[in-house]
Amino acid sequence: MTIQSSPSTFADRHIGARRQTDIDTMLKAAGYDSVDGLVDNAVPASIRQEKPLSLDSALSEVEVLAELRRLASKNRTAVQMIGQGYYDTVTPPVIRRNILEAPAWYTAYTPYQPEISQGRLEALLNFQTMVQDLTALPVANASLLDEATAVAEAVLLMRRANKNKTARDGKTVLDADCLPQTIAIVQGRAEALGFDVEVADLSKGLPDGDINGVVLQQPGVSGRVWDQSAVIAEAKDRGALVTVAADLLALTLITPPGEQGADVAVGSTQRLGVPLFFGGPHAAYMAVREGMERTLPGRIVGVSKDNAGVPAYRLALQTREQHIRREKATSNICTAQALLAIVSSMYAVYHGPDGLKAIAETVHNNARALAATLKVAGRELVSESFFDTVTVRVPGKARKVITAAEARGINLRFIDADTVGVSVDETTTAEVLSAVVVAFGAGPVVQAAGFELPESVLRTSSYLQHPVFNTHRSETQLLRYIRKLSDRDLALDRTMIPLGSCTMKLNATAEMEAISWPEFASIHPFAPDSQTEGWRELIDGLEADLAEITGYDQVSIQPNAGSQGELAGLLAIRGYHLSRGDEQRTVCLIPASAHGTNAASAVLAGMKVVVVATAADGTIDHADLQAKIEAHKDVLSAIMITYPSTHGVYDADVREVCDAIHAAGGQVYVDGANLNALVGLAQPGKFGGDVSHLNLHKTFCIPHGGGGPGVGPVAAKAHLAPFMPGDANKAADDSGPAGSTGVAISASRFGSAGVLPISWAYVKLMGGQGLTEATKSALLAANYVAARLDEYFPVLYTGESGLVAHECILDLRDLTAKTGVTAEDVAKRLIDFGFHAPTLSFPVAGTLMVEPTESEDLAEIDRFIDAMITIRQEIDQVANGEFTVEKSPLRNAPHTAAAVVSSDWDRAYPREQAAFPVHSLRQDKYFPPVGRIDGAAGDRNLVCSCPPLSEFEN
């Protein structure tokens, strides 16, 4: 009788090095007999958790998908006409399947290495061009997080860019017709930073007093469309800057902000093909007038040239976020929404200018028909000039109308007891309009008559004239365009991405499966709770599991990026101190090695940053820490530490640091960026942390998407729970839950809820034991890489036992001093081997930080190690004088196919060494589409829109 082996678990497929022979090989290189022995020596006993994770047993993929189906069935889909910045839309299937659901796009990393990111950079440049054209402003960024936080960024931009002596310290004025969640977010940011915000009806003119900046909404949340040029001109006369939050679809018909004199335009691109996702992820945008581009927050894609003179795309104004300058920062935005921006840009490519205008006209005409019908029935309209939203006065009957519509499967917007809003979108049908007017006690629907947009607001300028928006009309053309772009890139579907601090691990298909199911994807963030039971059960369960994993008492998944989670945690600390009367506690200690967002977040939370020195071994300098604590003990608010440290090491003194801060009355913020080294082994909430943010796009398998989506939940101890993120929309909907008293961080209550099923599924698939095994495997892989490469590239920092955590820093500084070969040369040469580079020059200049993760198998890790050893041999060739560094394959990397087959090859090394440095590449070879890119030239000559096709002609 044949005995069948038991089926493999999901953990067996998530963890790459699962065979015992592979594990033994890795252990031998690291000098250990068992994984537990290595872990016990790497992780300080003082922080180890006493009990295994108390999570449900692991489920199979079939069981998890069945459970997700059960949760999805508890959500009620409806026709979503609530509006308020969120609209139903049609995601063209060719875009949904080939971008949103395609690993070539969703597993890509932020395009810091532009030579292997030309496809997604072109798609993001299309996004920028789309925004610039529709807003009539010359420079746009490559997306922000959501509309409300984008407006907050615009307010801060105006405050730093306004040079008028009278106006620069004045108040910020928001139009009363701005989105309610936007007003709440801006007020929260302003309170922490200490500037005044006034909300006023700007259709009646500007309020008195000095004004730094003005924010208008076009169309307003009420639906009203009006000529804003006069109030914009008045604001300019008084020295104020002006931002317009604008609907891009409406701008196909309405005079754009740039032509009305605005300095800044912001908004959401959600309705351009991105599902509602219960609030996100969605790509916001920002565009600015000439002269403000170098203070524009977020990433900017620019055009430069490679070393052969070929046009090439890159992130402009620094390869790190250009606006994050530690304690001098004006923004902490790190994660963008690249994947969703690409979806929106492809929607514009797919429809083109004529198609977008036709959609807008259909939407407007349906809104006109609705308004005409209601007016015939005697209903009073708040405004008779609108694009897609009709606000109706129904004295004392708003609840009755809302209930009648819901009974017909339609959600309308409850504004107050006397007022209802109805927002039309591209999915609205004649049948839907008929049901809506019946809910108002009116009907039948009459022909659209009257309610035309005023001549003064009609757009006359052209837009989207570049060939990219006028070529791909058939699905065949668009499919091939999408494929062409994805083929230019390296993503996790093709190769290991060994980035330290970024945890590029498996994003399993089963985890991704549910995000585009209509029962999850088509839910409006402000839908009634009675329709979102499944969503809220999933979110409650995920928050509870994350609390168990981290050792904290409460978790909020609202922050839609790690940077926003940082801000939420620091605002909770600020709220706690204020509640105790400790207004003076404003100093935040931050180690010198910390990521720039840490200091930036502290500044945005109204804190003063004091830097703590780093000791020679990479740990916190205790003498300096004690001196800083003593100097600031009466005003100490918090310390921000990353654990394991930014240097990839478990510092044994973390409890000592936490105790010293607590003794001085401060709070401990533990940055959760490196939680992949802790899950199941140690809990920040138990070894001294008061609050942490987590990165679901790192440790918990939400894919990076080329630079977003991300989710940055905040986890806190019980004493900080009252100050966790509140609901930005609660003031607008009196039926919502009371929630927290804390400052709202994102526009919607649950942030980027649409991608939460990924992390929920990961935790359920792994269970407590699987998660712990994953952490141990990550430690084994990192220490294997460190042990194998140390003789070629010395490992900069190790713990007391000589081990690293889940990542290691390779020090190239001595080699650079001797040969001139830089860490960047090694990063670019790795492309010729088919690898994305490790993290370059962070946290230490002249180094590479490597994180193999638990998902990579031994063969792939060895392929990377072999590539690094081969590169070291080429460095030795430079050292031995076989060729100079300038003429080496390292400095000339990466090598394109065009360069290798060129008839005028005159380099000091053979073509074979350039293209096929190891034998295995002869059959499976990735050639980058461009050679090394000149970043400095791109920054000197900032070009941030699609170049003409003639630029690419030889």
Sequence and secondary structure as in RCSB ss.txt:
>XXXX:A:sequence
MTIQSSPSTFADRHIGARRQTDIDTMLKAAGYDSVDGLVDNAVPASIRQEKPLSLDSALSEVEVLAELRRLASKN
RTAVQMIGQGYYDTVTPPVIRRNILEAPAWYTAYTPYQPEISQGRLEALLNFQTMVQDLTALPVANASLLDEATA
VAEAVLLMRRANKNKTARDGKTVLDADCLPQTIAIVQGRAEALGFDVEVADLSKGLPDGDINGVVLQQPGVSGRV
WDQSAVIAEAKDRGALVTVAADLLALTLITPPGEQGADVAVGSTQRLGVPLFFGGPHAAYMAVREGMERTLPGRI
VGVSKDNAGVPAYRLALQTREQHIRREKATSNICTAQALLAIVSSMYAVYHGPDGLKAIAETVHNNARALAATLK
VAGRELVSESFFDTVTVRVPGKARKVITAAEARGINLRFIDADTVGVSVDETTTAEVLSAVVVAFGAGPVVQAAG
FELPESVLRTSSYLQHPVFNTHRSETQLLRYIRKLSDRDLALDRTMIPLGSCTMKLNATAEMEAISWPEFASIHP
FAPDSQTEGWRELIDGLEADLAEITGYDQVSIQPNAGSQGELAGLLAIRGYHLSRGDEQRTVCLIPASAHGTNAA
SAVLAGMKVVVVATAADGTIDHADLQAKIEAHKDVLSAIMITYPSTHGVYDADVREVCDAIHAAGGQVYVDGANL
NALVGLAQPGKFGGDVSHLNLHKTFCIPHGGGGPGVGPVAAKAHLAPFMPGDANKAADDSGPAGSTGVAISASRF
GSAGVLPISWAYVKLMGGQGLTEATKSALLAANYVAARLDEYFPVLYTGESGLVAHECILDLRDLTAKTGVTAED
VAKRLIDFGFHAPTLSFPVAGTLMVEPTESEDLAEIDRFIDAMITIRQEIDQVANGEFTVEKSPLRNAPHTAAAV
VSSDWDRAYPREQAAFPVHSLRQDKYFPPVGRIDGAAGDRNLVCSCPPLSEFEN
>XXXX:A:secstr
         HHHHH S  SHHHHHHHHHHHT S HHHHHHHHS GGGB SS         HHHHHHHHHHHHHTB
   EE   TT       HHHIIIIIT HHHHT   TTSGGG HHHHHHHHHHHHHHHHHHT SEE S BS HHHH
HHHHHHHHHHH   TTTTTSEEEEETTS HHHHHHHHHHHHHHT  EEEE GGG   SS EEEEEEEES TT B 
   HHHHHHHHHTT EEEEEE TTGGGTB  HHHHT SEEEEE TTTT   GGG    EEEEE TT GGG  S  
EEEEEBTTS EEEEE S SS TT  GGG S       HHHHHHHHHHHHHHHHHHHHHHHHHHHHHHHHHHHHHH
HTT EES S BSSEEEEE TT HHHHHHHHHHTTEE EEEETTEEEEE  TT  HHHHHHHHHHTT  S     S
    GGGB  S    SGGGTT  SHHHHHHHHHHHHHT   TTTS   BTTT      HHHHGGGGSHHHHT  T
TS GGGBHHHHHHHHHHHHHHHHHHT SEEE   SSHHHHHHHHHHHHHHHHHHTT TT  EEEEETTS HHHHH
HHHHTT EEEEE B TTSSB HHHHHHHHHHHTTTEEEEEEESS TTS   TTHHHHHHHHHHTT EEEEEETTG
GGTTTTB TTTTT SEEEE TTTTT    TTT      EEE GGGGGGS   TTGGG TTS    SS   SSSTT
SSGGGHHHHHHHHHHHHHHHHHHHHHHHHHHHHHHHHHHTTTS B    TTS  SS EEEE HHHHHHH   HHH
HHHHHHHTT    EES SSTTEEEE   SSS HHHHHHHHHHHHHHHHHHHHHHTTSS GGGSTTTT S  HHHH
H TT   SS HHHHH SSGGGGTS    SS  B HHHHHHS   S   GGGG  
